[in-house]
Amino acid sequence: MDKYLIYMRSKLNRDTSKSVTPGTYMVYGVVGALFALALTVLFNALGLVEAESYQKVAKSQFGVFESPVMMMLLYCVFTPIVEEVVFRFVIYNSLNYAIKKDLWALMLSSSLFGIYHMNPVQGVYAFLMGVVICYCYRRSESIFVPIIVHASANLIALAYTIFFL
């Protein structure tokens, strides 16, 4: 247990000390937005977005607040922070520590992220997004990068839901 705590502390120290420039954050944000847009277009072309279960969840999920500002805060700020700390920082790092296989940790944590969304269409979308987000986290070694990628992806999903559903 002590080795695990030392490992997690080193990850936290690396996350807070890694210098990622503002321009790099913008690039990661664009990557998240473009990947989310590509998935949305693909899922729409395949007719997956029309699935009743997806429509029901999307409308109920994004219809929580009447205020667009509250929806933006929830889906583009709070949700990415909480989910990235849980799925990337805690779960991915713990799996990576336990099994010592980075790719397996990435795939398992992304699978759990997909399952967490509790809807087949959103689950596949979240799994694929989780792979990209986790890859960005591995590459940058900063927890702020997956938060930015996730926030920009959620912004695209929110805009699509508001304007097209």
Backbone torsions as a table, in degrees:
resi	resn	phi	psi	omega
1	MET	NA	-36.8	179.5
2	ASP	-63.9	-39.5	178.5
3	LYS	-63.8	-39.1	178.5
4	TYR	-63.4	-45.9	-179.9
5	LEU	-63.3	-38.8	176.8
6	ILE	-64.0	-42.1	178.2
7	TYR	-61.1	-48.8	-178.8
8	MET	-65.4	-38.2	177.5
9	ARG	-63.8	-39.5	178.8
10	SER	-65.8	-37.0	176.5
11	LYS	-64.2	-43.3	179.4
12	LEU	-63.4	-44.3	178.6
13	ASN	-63.4	-40.2	178.4
14	ARG	-65.8	-41.0	-179.8
15	ASP	-61.2	-38.2	-175.9
16	THR	-86.7	-18.5	-177.0
17	SER	-101.1	-15.3	-178.9
18	LYS	-64.5	129.7	179.7
19	SER	-92.0	113.6	174.6
20	VAL	-116.3	124.8	-175.3
21	THR	-75.7	157.4	176.4
22	PRO	-55.9	-37.0	178.0
23	GLY	-63.5	-36.9	178.1
24	THR	-65.9	-41.4	175.8
25	TYR	-59.4	-40.4	179.4
26	MET	-64.5	-40.8	178.6
27	VAL	-62.2	-46.0	178.3
28	TYR	-62.7	-38.2	177.3
29	GLY	-62.8	-41.0	178.0
30	VAL	-66.3	-39.9	177.3
31	VAL	-58.9	-47.0	178.9
32	GLY	-60.9	-44.9	-178.9
33	ALA	-65.6	-44.7	-178.9
34	LEU	-66.8	-40.2	179.0
35	PHE	-66.4	-41.9	177.6
36	ALA	-63.0	-41.1	178.5
37	LEU	-64.1	-43.8	179.0
38	ALA	-62.0	-44.3	177.9
39	LEU	-63.6	-41.2	-179.9
40	THR	-63.0	-44.6	178.8
41	VAL	-64.4	-44.5	178.9
42	LEU	-61.7	-48.7	-179.8
43	PHE	-62.9	-36.4	177.6
44	ASN	-67.0	-44.0	179.9
45	ALA	-63.5	-33.9	178.9
46	LEU	-80.9	-4.8	179.7
47	GLY	80.0	9.3	-178.3
48	LEU	-71.5	-28.4	-179.1
49	VAL	-71.2	-23.9	178.9
50	GLU	-79.6	-11.5	-179.5
51	ALA	-56.1	134.9	-175.9
52	GLU	-58.5	-40.8	-179.1
53	SER	-63.2	-38.1	178.2
54	TYR	-68.0	-47.2	-179.5
55	GLN	-57.4	-45.3	-178.2
56	LYS	-62.0	-46.8	-179.4
57	VAL	-67.2	-45.1	-178.5
58	ALA	-59.4	-46.4	-178.4
59	LYS	-68.1	-39.8	179.2
60	SER	-71.1	-37.5	-178.4
61	GLN	-67.6	-47.1	-177.5
62	PHE	-87.2	-3.0	178.5
63	GLY	-100.2	15.3	-177.9
64	VAL	-63.1	-40.6	-178.2
65	PHE	-119.5	144.7	174.0
66	GLU	-76.9	-30.1	-175.6
67	SER	-81.2	124.4	175.9
68	PRO	-61.1	-32.0	178.8
69	VAL	-64.5	-43.4	179.0
70	MET	-66.2	-39.0	177.3
71	MET	-63.6	-42.6	178.5
72	MET	-61.7	-44.9	179.0
73	LEU	-61.6	-44.7	-178.0
74	LEU	-67.4	-52.7	-171.4
75	TYR	-87.4	-20.5	-177.3
76	CYS	-112.8	-4.2	177.2
77	VAL	-126.3	-67.8	-172.6
78	PHE	-65.7	-48.3	-178.2
79	THR	-60.7	-49.1	178.5
80	PRO	-60.1	-38.3	-180.0
81	ILE	-63.4	-52.3	-176.5
82	VAL	-64.5	-49.3	-176.6
83	GLU	-65.7	-36.6	179.7
84	GLU	-72.1	-37.3	175.2
85	VAL	-62.8	-44.1	-178.8
86	VAL	-70.1	-55.3	-170.3
87	PHE	-81.7	-35.2	-179.8
88	ARG	-93.4	-54.9	-174.3
89	PHE	-69.6	-48.2	-176.1
90	VAL	-83.7	-59.2	-172.8
91	ILE	-69.6	-52.4	-178.9
92	TYR	-59.4	-50.2	-179.3
93	ASN	-62.4	-38.2	178.9
94	SER	-66.4	-44.6	177.3
95	LEU	-63.3	-42.2	179.0
96	ASN	-61.9	-39.3	177.6
97	TYR	-67.0	-43.7	-173.7
98	ALA	-73.0	-43.4	-173.9
99	ILE	-102.8	-9.5	176.7
100	LYS	56.1	26.1	177.8
101	LYS	-128.6	104.3	-173.1
102	ASP	-59.6	-44.6	-178.5
103	LEU	-65.1	-40.2	177.4
104	TRP	-64.6	-41.3	178.3
105	ALA	-62.4	-41.2	178.1
106	LEU	-62.1	-48.3	-177.8
107	MET	-67.0	-42.0	179.7
108	LEU	-66.5	-45.1	-179.7
109	SER	-66.3	-36.0	177.0
110	SER	-68.6	-37.0	176.2
111	SER	-63.6	-43.8	177.5
112	LEU	-63.5	-36.6	176.9
113	PHE	-62.8	-41.8	177.4
114	GLY	-65.3	-46.2	179.3
115	ILE	-61.2	-39.1	-179.9
116	TYR	-56.4	-30.0	-178.0
117	HIS	-77.4	-8.7	166.3
118	MET	53.1	34.9	175.5
119	ASN	-152.4	130.4	-174.8
120	PRO	-53.6	-45.8	-178.0
121	VAL	-68.6	-49.1	178.5
122	GLN	-65.9	-30.0	178.5
123	GLY	-63.9	-44.9	178.1
124	VAL	-66.7	-44.0	177.7
125	TYR	-58.6	-48.0	-178.2
126	ALA	-66.2	-37.5	177.0
127	PHE	-60.6	-50.3	-178.8
128	LEU	-63.4	-42.0	176.5
129	MET	-63.4	-40.0	179.6
130	GLY	-60.9	-38.0	177.6
131	VAL	-62.2	-46.9	-179.7
132	VAL	-64.3	-45.6	-178.8
133	ILE	-62.6	-44.3	-179.6
134	CYS	-65.3	-39.7	176.7
135	TYR	-60.1	-44.0	178.0
136	CYS	-62.0	-39.0	177.8
137	TYR	-64.0	-46.7	178.9
138	ARG	-58.8	-43.6	-175.6
139	ARG	-68.5	-41.2	-174.9
140	SER	-89.4	-27.3	-174.3
141	GLU	58.6	29.0	177.7
142	SER	-130.4	126.7	-179.3
143	ILE	-65.4	-20.8	-179.5
144	PHE	-71.1	-28.0	179.2
145	VAL	-65.0	-52.0	178.3
146	PRO	-62.8	-29.2	176.6
147	ILE	-64.3	-43.6	178.9
148	ILE	-65.2	-45.1	-179.9
149	VAL	-61.0	-46.1	-179.1
150	HIS	-63.9	-44.2	-179.3
151	ALA	-62.4	-42.7	-179.5
152	SER	-68.9	-36.1	176.3
153	ALA	-65.0	-43.5	178.4
154	ASN	-64.7	-34.0	177.5
155	LEU	-62.6	-43.1	177.4
156	ILE	-63.4	-46.4	-179.7
157	ALA	-62.4	-41.3	179.2
158	LEU	-64.2	-46.2	179.5
159	ALA	-62.4	-42.1	179.0
160	TYR	-61.7	-45.1	-178.3
161	THR	-63.9	-43.7	-178.0
162	ILE	-67.0	-43.5	-172.2
163	PHE	-91.9	-21.7	-173.4
164	PHE	-121.3	-14.5	179.7
165	LEU	-99.6	NA	NA
